[in-house]
Amino acid sequence: MSTFAKPENALKRAEELINVGQKQAALQALHDLITSKRYRSWQKPLEKIMMKYVELCVDLRKGRFAKDGLIQYRIVCQQVNVSSLEEVIKHFMQLSNEKAEEAKTQAQALEDALDVEDLEADKRPEDLMLSYVSGEKGKDRSDREFVTPWFKFLWETYRTVLEILRNNSKLEGLYAMTAHKAFQFCKQYKRSTEFRRLCEIIRNHLANLNKYRDQRDRPDLTAPESCQLYLDTRVEQLKIATELSLWQEAFRSVEDIHGLMSLVKRTPKPSVLVIYYAKLTEIFWISESHLYHAYAWLKLFNLQKSYNKNITQKDLQLLASSVLLAALSVTPYDNKYGASHLELENEKERGLRMANLVNFSLDSKRENREMASRASLLSELAAKGVISCASQEVKDLYNLMEHEFLPLDLASKVQPLLSKISTVAGKLSAASSVPEIQLLKYQSALEKLTALRVLQQASRIFQSMKIDMLSRMIPFFDFNVVEKIAVDAVKHNFVAMKVNHLSGAVHFGNIDIESDGLSSHLSVLADSLSKARTLIHPPVHKPSKLGENLINLAGVVEKEHKRLLARKSIIEKRKEDHERQILEKEKEEETKRMSIQKKSAEEERERLSKEQRLREQLRIRREIEDKEKKEAQAQLAQLENSRKNRKKPIFEGELTKQGMVELAVQMQIKERLEMEKRLQKVAKTMDHLERAKRQEEAPLIEEAFQKRLEEEKILHEQEQLREIELSKQHHAGDLQEKNRLSRLLEHKNAFQERIVQRRESEFSSLRKERDERVNQLISSRKRERETVRKLMYYLNLEEQRIQRQREEDEARKHEERRKKEEAERKSKLDAIAAKQAQREREMEEKAQREREALLRGAEPVRAPDPAPPAVAPPAREPAVAAPAASAPAPSRYVPKFKRSGDSSSSQRPAAAPEQDRWGSRDDRPRPDSRPLRQDAPPARQEAPPTRPEAAPARPFARQEAPPARQQDGAPAAPTDRWRPGGSRPSANSSSTPSSAPWRRS
């Protein structure tokens, strides 16, 4: 693999190789450069390299190299300069087209040369054998040698370009142009196979475009420009398909157009729709889908009437006549009668598919559409005024076919109208895309419709008719054709008739007992006879024994009703099973019949094709033998004519081509040997003559040489004397010129000195100025660098200061946040402690109330006190307890069993900090616990005062607490830090307990 420092070097190397005739090496060098990973960025020389590369690919017909190079170049310039890729591709296609045209011209010239010259006699035996074996003509061989390879390369070029541009949104126009050129190539050279492949390629490109929607540079089909380009490509595809008579591909092209419009949810332009429906009429007529052919004509008529403002009344009349005749050409009966379930499903699917194409509706719901039919079409034509726009002959024909009842004269009245209508033809002056309208093509369908109408109307008024009379009533066809038409009509239940060739008559209506009409008449007759019998012989009514059966009537009716319901369900189930079995059996029989029919058709087709091939081989063999005999006779006659003065050739055995060729070869070998002998003899004679001639001319040549030498010596001396004289004259002239110019030498030196001094002074001044500027520039740059260094130093200091300040702010915020969280946590703990204290106070109050109740129950046992001293204390207790109630709760909750209730202890030890937030389960007070010891802990100061009316007299309880206990044993007053109101408690509230503990005496 060659490596180049610059792309230009590769181009030069390639040109050098081309100049010495090594194009393959030049192509390989450029290919290595293009596929190299070193040149992945676009440069201008790469475009020149690609131009030379595609030229070499075209000259050498290297399609694979061209495709690889274009793909690599697309990767390089896709995001930078996509127009360069467009120019390269256009140059590539132009070169391919020129080479193909040049090859075609060369083959045509060669064919003309072969037609003019007669080279049969000068052909070698090898050429004769090749021409006889191959059996090709001159044009076929020239096409195969010159034209076909270039056409193959041109087709490969189109495929390569389409593959490269298939998902490039920036080159959609070039993609469409390439597709159009490929279509024109297929049309110009009648390449139907390549056209099918091209349509499939474009169809796959669109399918992949919709399948992979996440590709980069993918064309957006919702854009109007892109949609129009793709639509124009499909319309061109449809045109070429109809021109090449590829109707299957044309139908697929119509489906492609409809699918594209359904995909983008956009209605095309009216001009595109006109082409669409015009081609659709041709496709449906070729496929004998007359109903949808008529619907397509109706759509085309509506488009021309609505959007074509330049349409004339004559063109509108011609269009309306075509629509009405197309509608009348539809058979008046339905083909679904008597068809199997599979055929009905296929016909329904086909109908929906056709109707979808004709209606061009973007609504995919089938229930929103109505099925097309001949009756609905004719009613639509009458409603939209199409019938009124048609010509008078077409109107009369429509009235005769659809509204008149003339079984005897219908054909005679229709025939002159058909003759007039068949002569009408023309092309629309205001619609170039609509093909030429020929009403003659509807004549056969209208004649068939006339025959069906005659049969239908005759079946209504006749029971039987002679075959001759029926033939006179239908003059269009022979009776054999009429019979085929009648069989088809009977098959589809349009008419009921039978042909009896023995009696020569036609019988209308079914005469067997199983006909529907006769069976209905018999059922009516049976009902009438039954009623008459009932009237003549009325039934005898016997006295009923209803009274005897009234007791069990309800049960019998219920049982009978249930039995009937069960029987009904069984019958329905059996009926459904029977119908399902019949349907499955029909499906199996239909499948077997279709398979057998298909197999027999394939066997018959294979047998016929085999017989055809055998007959063709025998015919070709006989033709070859006859041709060989004729050619052998012609060659024998030619050999006899060419050997007039010689001995005639003697041919033994049967005259064959192979024997004739061998004889010709032997004779030519013999003649060649004789010729060689004669040539050897002549060569020997000429050798002797040449030797004698040279011996005689040797002294003469020497004498002439000496004479020429003397003449040239004299001439040389004369030329030398002339040259010396001229040199002397030039020297004398130069001396005179020197003497004349020597006077100006001093002036020249002075002028030169002045110029040199002036320039030296200017140079010194300029050098001094330059040195000053350089010094100034150096000093200014030094100052700038010093300024920048100082500025960077100050900026670094400022950044450090800002960083430190930011860190201090963050630390301060973190500390504040921590303190705030700590305060919140403490507040939550205080709230929890307050709730706990409240619950303990409630339990203590409850226990106190229970104790008071016990005390009240024990008072009658003791001696009553006439003057109870406890009357006064209840009045003072609320006052004493009120301050205690308002006292704040302690800052920390201390369980009961940890409190010291001994009055003798003057100081209490400090409570240890609790580890658990809620305390252990054993530390919690029990609601039913009572102090059993004498030195039980006093009641809490926060307990609320007792009510005066509920406080009983307690003679054995202490009225006042000892002073020492109040001062030493009471806990210290809490600070107002945890006080909700923020007020300090009074001295009385802190020293006076709410109640004294009690002891049993």
ZAVO-999226 format. One record per residue (C-alpha): residue in one letter; x, y, z. Coordinates in steps of 0.5 Angstrom, whole numbers, padded with zeros to 4 digits, always signed. Layout:
! residues N
AXYZ/...
END
This chain:
! residues 1001
M+0000+0000+0000/S+0003+0007-0002/T+0003+0012+0003/F+0004+0020+0001/A+0006+0026+0005/K+0001+0030+0001/P-0006+0028-0003/E-0003+0032-0009/N+0003+0027-0009/A-0001+0021-0010/L-0005+0025-0016/K+0002+0026-0020/R+0004+0019-0019/A-0003+0017-0022/E-0002+0021-0028/E+0005+0019-0029/L+0003+0012-0029/I-0003+0013-0034/N+0002+0016-0038/V+0006+0010-0039/G+0000+0006-0040/Q-0001+0003-0033/K-0008+0005-0031/Q-0009-0001-0026/A-0003+0001-0022/A-0006+0009-0022/L-0013+0006-0020/Q-0010+0002-0014/A-0005+0008-0012/L-0011+0013-0012/H-0016+0007-0008/D-0011+0007-0003/L-0010+0014-0002/I-0018+0015-0001/T-0019+0009+0003/S-0013+0011+0008/K-0015+0014+0015/R-0010+0019+0014/Y-0014+0023+0010/R-0021+0023+0014/S-0022+0031+0013/W-0024+0034+0007/Q-0019+0038+0002/K-0020+0041-0004/P-0015+0037-0008/L-0019+0031-0006/E-0024+0033-0010/K-0019+0033-0016/I-0017+0026-0014/M-0024+0023-0014/M-0025+0026-0021/K-0019+0023-0024/Y-0021+0016-0019/V-0028+0016-0023/E-0025+0017-0030/L-0020+0011-0029/C-0026+0007-0026/V-0030+0008-0032/D-0024+0007-0037/L-0023+0000-0034/R-0030-0001-0032/K-0029-0002-0025/G-0035-0001-0021/R-0033-0004-0015/F-0027+0000-0014/A-0032+0006-0016/K-0037+0004-0010/D-0032+0004-0005/G-0029+0010-0007/L-0035+0014-0007/I-0037+0011+0000/Q-0031+0013+0003/Y-0031+0020+0000/R-0038+0021+0002/I-0036+0020+0010/V-0031+0025+0009/C-0035+0031+0006/Q-0042+0029+0009/Q-0041+0034+0014/V-0037+0039+0011/N-0038+0040+0003/V-0043+0035+0001/S-0044+0039-0006/S-0037+0036-0008/L-0040+0029-0007/E-0045+0032-0012/E-0041+0034-0017/V-0037+0028-0017/I-0043+0023-0017/K-0045+0027-0023/H-0039+0027-0027/F-0039+0019-0026/M-0045+0018-0029/Q-0044+0023-0035/L-0037+0019-0036/S-0041+0013-0036/N-0047+0015-0041/E-0042+0018-0045/K-0038+0011-0046/A-0044+0007-0047/E-0046+0012-0052/E-0039+0011-0055/A-0040+0004-0055/K-0047+0004-0058/T-0044+0009-0064/Q-0038+0004-0065/A-0042-0002-0066/Q-0047+0002-0071/A-0041+0003-0075/L-0038-0004-0075/E-0045-0006-0077/D-0045-0001-0083/A-0038-0004-0085/L-0040-0011-0084/D-0046-0009-0089/V-0042-0006-0094/E-0036-0011-0095/D-0036-0018-0097/L-0031-0021-0093/E-0034-0028-0094/A-0029-0031-0099/D-0023-0028-0094/K-0025-0031-0088/R-0020-0036-0085/P-0022-0043-0083/E-0023-0042-0076/D-0027-0036-0077/L-0032-0040-0081/M-0032-0045-0076/L-0034-0040-0070/S-0039-0037-0074/Y-0042-0044-0076/V-0042-0046-0069/S-0044-0040-0066/G-0050-0038-0071/E-0049-0031-0069/K-0050-0025-0074/G-0045-0019-0074/K-0050-0014-0070/D-0051-0019-0064/R-0043-0021-0064/S-0042-0013-0064/D-0047-0012-0059/R-0044-0017-0054/E-0037-0015-0055/F-0038-0007-0055/V-0045-0005-0052/T-0047-0010-0047/P-0041-0009-0042/W-0042-0002-0042/F-0049-0002-0041/K-0048-0007-0036/F-0043-0002-0033/L-0048+0004-0034/W-0053+0000-0030/E-0048-0002-0024/T-0047+0006-0024/Y-0054+0008-0023/R-0055+0002-0018/T-0049+0005-0014/V-0051+0012-0014/L-0058+0010-0011/E-0055+0006-0006/I-0050+0012-0004/L-0055+0017-0004/R-0061+0013-0001/N-0061+0016+0006/N-0058+0023+0005/S-0063+0029+0006/K-0058+0034+0003/L-0058+0030-0004/E-0065+0028-0005/G-0065+0032-0011/L-0059+0028-0014/Y-0063+0022-0012/A-0069+0023-0015/M-0065+0025-0022/T-0061+0019-0022/A-0068+0015-0021/H-0071+0019-0027/K-0064+0017-0031/A-0065+0010-0029/F-0072+0010-0031/Q-0071+0013-0038/F-0065+0008-0039/C-0070+0002-0038/K-0075+0006-0043/Q-0070+0007-0048/Y-0067+0000-0049/K-0073-0004-0047/R-0070-0007-0040/S-0076-0010-0037/T-0072-0014-0032/E-0068-0008-0030/F-0074-0004-0029/R-0077-0009-0024/R-0070-0009-0020/L-0070-0002-0020/C-0077-0001-0017/E-0076-0006-0012/I-0069-0002-0010/I-0073+0004-0009/R-0079+0001-0006/N-0074-0002-0001/H-0070+0004+0000/L-0077+0007+0003/A-0078+0001+0007/N-0072+0002+0011/L-0073+0009+0011/N-0079+0008+0015/K-0076+0002+0019/Y-0070+0006+0022/R-0072+0013+0024/D-0066+0014+0028/Q-0061+0015+0023/R-0057+0021+0022/D-0058+0025+0016/R-0065+0022+0014/P-0070+0025+0010/D-0076+0028+0013/L-0082+0025+0009/T-0086+0030+0012/A-0083+0036+0009/P-0087+0038+0003/E-0080+0038-0002/S-0078+0031+0000/C-0085+0029+0000/Q-0086+0032-0007/L-0079+0029-0010/Y-0081+0022-0008/L-0088+0023-0011/D-0085+0025-0017/T-0080+0019-0017/R-0086+0014-0016/V-0090+0018-0022/E-0085+0017-0027/Q-0084+0010-0025/L-0092+0009-0026/K-0091+0012-0033/I-0085+0008-0035/A-0088+0002-0033/T-0095+0003-0037/E-0090+0005-0043/L-0087-0002-0042/S-0093-0005-0041/L-0091-0008-0035/W-0098-0008-0032/Q-0096-0012-0025/E-0091-0007-0024/A-0095-0001-0026/F-0100-0004-0021/R-0095-0004-0015/S-0093+0003-0017/V-0100+0005-0016/E-0100+0002-0009/D-0093+0005-0008/I-0096+0012-0009/H-0102+0011-0005/G-0098+0008+0001/L-0093+0014+0001/M-0099+0019+0001/S-0102+0015+0007/L-0095+0015+0010/V-0095+0023+0010/K-0102+0024+0011/R-0102+0029+0005/T-0106+0030-0001/P-0102+0031-0007/K-0103+0036-0013/P-0109+0036-0018/S-0104+0035-0023/V-0101+0029-0020/L-0108+0026-0019/V-0110+0027-0026/I-0104+0022-0028/Y-0105+0017-0022/Y-0112+0016-0025/A-0111+0016-0032/K-0106+0011-0031/L-0110+0007-0026/T-0116+0007-0032/E-0111+0003-0036/I-0109-0002-0031/F-0116-0003-0029/W-0118-0004-0036/I-0112-0009-0038/S-0114-0013-0032/E-0121-0013-0034/S-0123-0010-0027/H-0129-0006-0031/L-0132-0003-0025/Y-0126+0000-0022/H-0124+0002-0029/A-0131+0006-0029/Y-0129+0009-0022/A-0123+0011-0024/W-0126+0015-0030/L-0131+0018-0025/K-0125+0021-0021/L-0121+0023-0027/F-0128+0027-0029/N-0129+0030-0023/L-0122+0033-0022/Q-0122+0036-0029/K-0128+0039-0028/S-0126+0042-0021/Y-0119+0044-0022/N-0118+0045-0030/K-0121+0052-0031/N-0119+0051-0039/I-0123+0045-0040/T-0127+0046-0046/Q-0135+0043-0047/K-0132+0038-0052/D-0127+0035-0048/L-0132+0035-0042/Q-0137+0032-0046/L-0132+0027-0049/L-0130+0025-0041/A-0137+0024-0039/S-0138+0019-0045/S-0132+0015-0043/V-0135+0015-0036/L-0142+0013-0038/L-0139+0008-0043/A-0134+0005-0038/A-0140+0004-0032/L-0145+0001-0038/S-0139-0004-0039/V-0139-0007-0032/T-0143-0014-0032/P-0150-0013-0029/Y-0149-0019-0025/D-0145-0020-0018/N-0140-0026-0019/K-0140-0028-0012/Y-0146-0032-0013/G-0144-0040-0012/A-0137-0038-0010/S-0134-0042-0004/H-0132-0038+0002/L-0125-0038+0000/E-0126-0035-0006/L-0131-0030-0003/E-0126-0028+0002/N-0121-0027-0003/E-0126-0023-0008/K-0127-0018-0002/E-0120-0017+0000/R-0119-0015-0007/G-0125-0011-0007/L-0122-0007-0001/R-0116-0006-0004/M-0118-0004-0011/A-0123+0001-0008/N-0118+0004-0003/L-0113+0006-0009/V-0119+0009-0013/N-0122+0013-0007/F-0115+0015-0005/S-0118+0016+0002/L-0113+0016+0008/D-0118+0013+0013/S-0116+0006+0014/K-0123+0004+0017/R-0126-0001+0013/E-0133+0000+0016/N-0133+0008+0014/R-0133+0005+0007/E-0139+0003+0003/M-0137-0003-0002/A-0137-0001-0010/S-0142-0004-0014/R-0145-0002-0021/A-0152+0000-0019/S-0149+0005-0014/L-0144+0008-0019/L-0150+0009-0024/S-0154+0013-0018/E-0148+0017-0017/L-0147+0019-0024/A-0154+0021-0024/A-0153+0025-0018/K-0147+0028-0020/G-0150+0030-0027/V-0145+0026-0031/I-0150+0023-0035/S-0153+0030-0037/C-0146+0032-0040/A-0145+0026-0044/S-0146+0026-0052/Q-0153+0024-0054/E-0152+0018-0057/V-0149+0015-0051/K-0155+0018-0047/D-0160+0014-0052/L-0155+0008-0051/Y-0156+0009-0043/N-0163+0009-0043/L-0164+0003-0048/M-0160-0001-0043/E-0162+0001-0037/H-0170+0004-0037/E-0173+0001-0044/F-0176-0006-0044/L-0175-0008-0052/P-0173-0015-0052/L-0175-0016-0060/D-0172-0009-0062/L-0166-0008-0057/A-0161-0010-0061/S-0163-0007-0067/K-0163+0000-0064/V-0157-0001-0060/Q-0153-0003-0066/P-0153+0004-0070/L-0151+0007-0064/L-0145+0003-0063/S-0143+0004-0070/K-0143+0012-0068/I-0140+0011-0062/S-0134+0007-0064/T-0132+0013-0069/V-0131+0018-0063/A-0124+0019-0061/G-0119+0024-0059/K-0114+0027-0054/L-0116+0033-0049/S-0114+0040-0051/A-0113+0042-0044/A-0110+0036-0041/S-0104+0033-0044/S-0103+0028-0038/V-0109+0024-0040/P-0108+0019-0046/E-0112+0019-0052/I-0119+0017-0051/Q-0122+0011-0055/L-0129+0009-0055/L-0128+0004-0059/K-0125-0001-0054/Y-0132-0001-0050/Q-0136-0004-0056/S-0135-0011-0055/A-0137-0010-0047/L-0143-0006-0049/E-0145-0012-0055/K-0144-0017-0049/L-0149-0013-0045/T-0154-0012-0050/A-0154-0020-0051/L-0155-0020-0043/R-0161-0015-0043/V-0164-0019-0049/L-0164-0025-0045/Q-0166-0022-0039/Q-0172-0019-0042/A-0174-0025-0046/S-0174-0029-0040/R-0179-0025-0037/I-0184-0026-0043/F-0182-0032-0046/Q-0182-0039-0044/S-0179-0042-0050/M-0176-0040-0056/K-0173-0042-0063/I-0165-0042-0063/D-0166-0038-0070/M-0170-0033-0067/L-0166-0032-0061/S-0160-0031-0066/R-0163-0026-0070/M-0165-0022-0064/I-0157-0022-0062/P-0154-0020-0069/F-0147-0019-0066/F-0145-0026-0064/D-0146-0033-0067/F-0150-0037-0063/N-0144-0041-0060/V-0142-0034-0057/V-0149-0033-0054/E-0149-0040-0051/K-0142-0038-0047/I-0145-0031-0045/A-0152-0035-0043/V-0148-0040-0039/D-0144-0035-0035/A-0151-0031-0034/V-0154-0038-0031/K-0148-0039-0027/H-0149-0033-0023/N-0156-0033-0023/F-0158-0027-0028/V-0162-0031-0032/A-0165-0038-0032/M-0165-0042-0038/K-0164-0048-0042/V-0162-0050-0049/N-0164-0056-0052/H-0160-0057-0059/L-0165-0063-0060/S-0171-0059-0061/G-0167-0053-0063/A-0170-0049-0058/V-0169-0045-0052/H-0173-0046-0045/F-0173-0040-0040/G-0174-0041-0033/N-0173-0048-0029/I-0178-0053-0030/D-0176-0058-0025/I-0179-0059-0018/E-0174-0057-0014/S-0174-0050-0016/D-0175-0044-0011/G-0181-0041-0015/L-0185-0048-0016/S-0184-0050-0009/S-0187-0044-0006/H-0193-0044-0010/L-0194-0051-0008/S-0193-0049-0001/V-0199-0044-0002/L-0203-0049-0005/A-0202-0054+0001/D-0204-0049+0006/S-0210-0047+0002/L-0212-0054+0001/S-0211-0055+0009/K-0216-0049+0010/A-0221-0052+0005/R-0221-0059+0008/T-0222-0055+0015/L-0228-0052+0013/I-0231-0058+0010/H-0230-0063+0015/P-0229-0059+0022/P-0226-0063+0028/V-0230-0066+0033/H-0229-0063+0040/K-0229-0068+0045/P-0231-0066+0052/S-0224-0065+0056/K-0222-0068+0062/L-0219-0061+0065/G-0222-0062+0072/E-0218-0068+0073/N-0211-0066+0071/L-0212-0059+0074/I-0208-0061+0080/N-0202-0063+0076/L-0202-0058+0071/A-0197-0053+0074/G-0192-0059+0075/V-0193-0062+0068/V-0192-0055+0064/E-0186-0053+0068/K-0183-0060+0066/E-0185-0060+0059/H-0182-0053+0059/K-0175-0055+0061/R-0175-0061+0057/L-0177-0056+0051/L-0172-0052+0052/A-0166-0057+0053/R-0169-0060+0047/K-0168-0053+0043/S-0161-0052+0046/I-0159-0059+0044/I-0162-0058+0037/E-0158-0051+0036/K-0152-0054+0038/R-0153-0060+0033/K-0154-0055+0028/E-0148-0051+0029/D-0144-0057+0030/H-0147-0060+0023/E-0146-0053+0020/R-0139-0053+0022/Q-0137-0060+0020/I-0140-0058+0013/L-0136-0052+0013/E-0130-0055+0015/K-0131-0061+0010/E-0133-0056+0004/K-0126-0052+0006/E-0122-0059+0006/E-0126-0061-0001/E-0124-0054-0004/T-0117-0054-0001/K-0116-0061-0004/R-0119-0059-0011/M-0115-0053-0011/S-0109-0057-0010/I-0111-0063-0015/Q-0113-0057-0020/K-0106-0054-0019/K-0102-0060-0019/S-0106-0062-0026/A-0105-0055-0029/E-0097-0056-0027/E-0097-0063-0030/E-0100-0061-0036/R-0096-0054-0037/E-0090-0058-0036/R-0092-0063-0041/L-0094-0058-0046/S-0087-0054-0045/K-0083-0061-0045/E-0087-0063-0052/Q-0085-0056-0054/R-0078-0056-0053/L-0077-0063-0056/R-0081-0060-0062/E-0077-0054-0062/Q-0070-0058-0061/L-0072-0062-0067/R-0074-0056-0072/I-0067-0053-0070/R-0063-0059-0071/R-0067-0060-0078/E-0066-0053-0080/I-0058-0053-0078/E-0057-0059-0082/D-0061-0056-0088/K-0057-0050-0087/E-0050-0054-0087/K-0052-0058-0093/K-0053-0051-0097/E-0047-0048-0094/A-0043-0054-0096/Q-0046-0054-0103/A-0044-0047-0104/Q-0037-0048-0101/L-0036-0053-0106/A-0038-0049-0112/Q-0034-0043-0109/L-0028-0048-0109/E-0029-0051-0116/N-0030-0043-0119/S-0023-0041-0115/R-0019-0047-0118/K-0021-0046-0126/N-0015-0047-0128/R-0013-0053-0123/K-0015-0060-0122/K-0022-0060-0119/P-0023-0063-0112/I-0025-0070-0111/F-0030-0071-0105/E-0031-0078-0103/G-0038-0080-0099/E-0043-0076-0097/L-0043-0068-0097/T-0043-0065-0090/K-0041-0059-0087/Q-0035-0062-0083/G-0032-0066-0089/M-0032-0059-0093/V-0029-0056-0088/E-0023-0061-0087/L-0023-0061-0095/A-0022-0054-0095/V-0017-0054-0090/Q-0013-0059-0093/M-0013-0055-0100/Q-0011-0049-0096/I-0005-0053-0093/K-0003-0056-0100/E-0003-0049-0103/R+0001-0046-0097/L+0006-0051-0098/E+0007-0050-0106/M+0007-0042-0104/E+0013-0043-0099/K+0017-0047-0105/R+0016-0041-0110/L+0018-0036-0105/Q+0024-0040-0103/K+0026-0040-0110/V+0025-0033-0112/A+0028-0031-0105/K+0035-0035-0108/T+0034-0031-0115/M+0034-0024-0111/D+0040-0026-0107/H+0044-0027-0113/L+0042-0021-0116/E+0043-0017-0110/R+0050-0020-0109/A+0052-0018-0116/K+0049-0011-0116/R+0053-0010-0110/Q+0060-0012-0113/E+0059-0008-0119/E+0057-0001-0115/A+0063-0002-0110/P+0068+0002-0114/L+0063+0007-0117/I+0061+0009-0110/E+0069+0010-0108/E+0070+0014-0114/A+0064+0019-0112/F+0066+0019-0105/Q+0073+0022-0107/K+0070+0027-0112/R+0065+0030-0106/L+0071+0030-0101/E+0075+0035-0106/E+0069+0039-0107/E+0067+0040-0100/K+0075+0042-0098/I+0075+0048-0103/L+0068+0050-0100/H+0071+0050-0093/E+0077+0054-0095/Q+0072+0059-0098/E+0068+0060-0092/Q+0074+0061-0087/L+0077+0067-0091/R+0070+0070-0091/E+0069+0069-0083/I+0076+0072-0082/E+0074+0078-0086/L+0068+0079-0082/S+0071+0079-0076/K+0076+0084-0078/Q+0071+0089-0079/H+0067+0088-0073/H+0073+0089-0069/A+0074+0096-0072/G+0067+0098-0071/D+0068+0096-0063/L+0074+0100-0063/Q+0071+0106-0066/E+0065+0106-0061/K+0070+0105-0055/N+0073+0112-0057/R+0066+0115-0057/L+0064+0113-0050/S+0070+0114-0046/R+0069+0122-0046/L+0063+0120-0041/L+0067+0115-0036/E+0068+0121-0031/H+0061+0123-0031/K+0059+0116-0030/N+0063+0115-0024/A+0061+0122-0021/F+0054+0120-0022/Q+0055+0113-0019/E+0059+0116-0013/R+0053+0121-0011/I+0048+0115-0012/V+0052+0111-0007/Q+0053+0116-0002/R+0045+0118-0002/R+0043+0111-0001/E+0048+0109+0005/S+0046+0115+0009/E+0038+0113+0008/F+0040+0106+0010/S+0044+0109+0016/S+0038+0113+0018/L+0033+0107+0017/R+0037+0103+0021/K+0038+0108+0027/E+0030+0108+0027/R+0029+0101+0027/D+0034+0100+0033/E+0030+0105+0037/R+0023+0102+0035/V+0026+0095+0037/N+0029+0098+0044/Q+0022+0101+0045/L+0018+0095+0043/I+0023+0091+0048/S+0022+0096+0054/S+0014+0096+0053/R+0014+0089+0053/K+0018+0088+0059/R+0013+0093+0063/E+0007+0089+0060/R+0010+0083+0063/E+0011+0086+0070/T+0004+0089+0070/V+0001+0082+0068/R+0006+0079+0074/K+0003+0084+0079/L-0004+0083+0077/M-0003+0076+0077/Y+0000+0076+0084/Y-0006+0081+0086/L-0011+0077+0083/N-0008+0070+0087/L-0008+0074+0094/E-0015+0076+0092/E-0018+0069+0091/Q-0014+0067+0097/R-0018+0072+0101/I-0025+0070+0098/Q-0023+0063+0099/R-0022+0064+0106/Q-0028+0068+0107/R-0032+0063+0104/E-0029+0058+0108/E-0031+0062+0115/D-0038+0064+0112/E-0039+0056+0111/A-0036+0054+0118/R-0041+0060+0121/K-0047+0057+0118/H-0045+0050+0120/E-0044+0052+0127/E-0051+0056+0127/R-0055+0050+0124/R-0052+0046+0129/K-0054+0050+0135/K-0061+0051+0132/E-0062+0043+0131/E-0059+0043+0138/A-0064+0048+0141/E-0070+0044+0137/R-0068+0037+0140/K-0068+0040+0147/S-0075+0043+0146/K-0077+0037+0143/L-0074+0033+0150/D-0077+0039+0154/A-0084+0038+0151/I-0084+0030+0152/A-0082+0031+0159/A-0087+0036+0160/K-0092+0031+0158/Q-0089+0026+0162/A-0090+0030+0168/Q-0097+0032+0166/R-0099+0024+0166/E-0095+0023+0173/R-0099+0029+0176/E-0106+0026+0173/M-0104+0019+0176/E-0102+0022+0183/E-0109+0026+0183/K-0112+0019+0182/A-0108+0016+0187/Q-0110+0022+0192/R-0117+0021+0191/E-0117+0014+0192/R-0114+0015+0199/E-0119+0020+0201/A-0124+0016+0199/L-0121+0010+0203/L-0120+0015+0209/R-0128+0018+0208/G-0130+0011+0209/A-0125+0010+0215/E-0128+0016+0219/P-0134+0013+0222/V-0130+0008+0226/R-0126+0013+0230/A-0129+0018+0235/P-0133+0024+0232/D-0130+0030+0234/P-0135+0036+0236/A-0131+0041+0233/P-0126+0039+0228/P-0120+0043+0227/A-0120+0041+0220/V-0125+0046+0218/A-0120+0052+0217/P-0115+0048+0213/P-0119+0047+0207/A-0120+0054+0206/R-0112+0055+0206/E-0110+0049+0202/P-0112+0052+0196/A-0109+0059+0197/V-0102+0055+0199/A-0103+0050+0193/A-0104+0055+0188/P-0097+0058+0188/A-0095+0051+0187/A-0099+0049+0181/S-0096+0055+0178/A-0089+0053+0179/P-0085+0051+0173/A-0083+0044+0172/P-0076+0042+0173/S-0071+0042+0167/R-0070+0035+0168/Y-0075+0029+0169/V-0073+0025+0175/P-0077+0018+0177/K-0080+0017+0183/F-0076+0012+0186/K-0070+0016+0185/R-0073+0022+0189/S-0071+0022+0196/G-0077+0023+0201/D-0073+0023+0208/S-0074+0030+0211/S-0068+0029+0215/S-0063+0030+0209/S-0061+0037+0208/Q-0058+0036+0202/R-0059+0032+0196/P-0054+0029+0191/A-0054+0032+0184/A-0058+0027+0179/A-0053+0024+0174/P-0055+0025+0167/E-0059+0020+0164/Q-0057+0016+0158/D-0064+0014+0155/R-0068+0019+0153/W-0075+0016+0155/G-0072+0012+0161/S-0072+0005+0162/R-0078+0001+0163/D-0077+0000+0170/D-0076+0007+0172/R-0083+0009+0169/P-0088+0010+0175/R-0094+0005+0176/P-0101+0008+0176/D-0103+0003+0182/S-0097+0004+0186/R-0098+0007+0193/P-0092+0009+0198/L-0092+0004+0204/R-0086+0007+0207/Q-0087+0012+0213/D-0082+0016+0209/A-0085+0016+0203/P-0083+0022+0198/P-0087+0028+0198/A-0092+0030+0193/R-0090+0034+0187/Q-0090+0042+0188/E-0094+0042+0181/A-0100+0038+0183/P-0106+0042+0183/P-0110+0044+0189/T-0116+0040+0192/R-0123+0042+0192/P-0125+0045+0198/E-0132+0041+0198/A-0128+0035+0197/A-0122+0035+0202/P-0124+0031+0208/A-0122+0033+0215/R-0115+0029+0217/P-0114+0029+0224/F-0108+0024+0224/A-0104+0028+0218/R-0099+0033+0219/Q-0102+0040+0218/E-0095+0044+0217/A-0089+0042+0214/P-0082+0043+0219/P-0079+0049+0217/A-0072+0045+0217/R-0075+0041+0211/Q-0078+0047+0207/Q-0071+0050+0207/D-0066+0044+0207/G-0070+0039+0204/A-0074+0042+0198/P-0070+0042+0191/A-0068+0049+0189/A-0072+0053+0185/P-0072+0052+0178/T-0069+0058+0173/D-0074+0061+0168/R-0070+0059+0162/W-0075+0053+0162/R-0081+0057+0164/P-0086+0058+0159/G-0089+0065+0161/G-0082+0067+0163/S-0083+0070+0170/R-0080+0068+0176/P-0083+0064+0182/S-0085+0067+0188/A-0082+0065+0195/N-0088+0062+0198/S-0089+0058+0192/S-0082+0055+0192/S-0082+0053+0200/T-0089+0051+0201/P-0091+0044+0199/S-0098+0043+0196/S-0100+0037+0201/A-0096+0033+0206/P-0095+0026+0206/W-0099+0022+0211/R-0097+0016+0216/R-0102+0011+0219/S-0101+0012+0227/
END
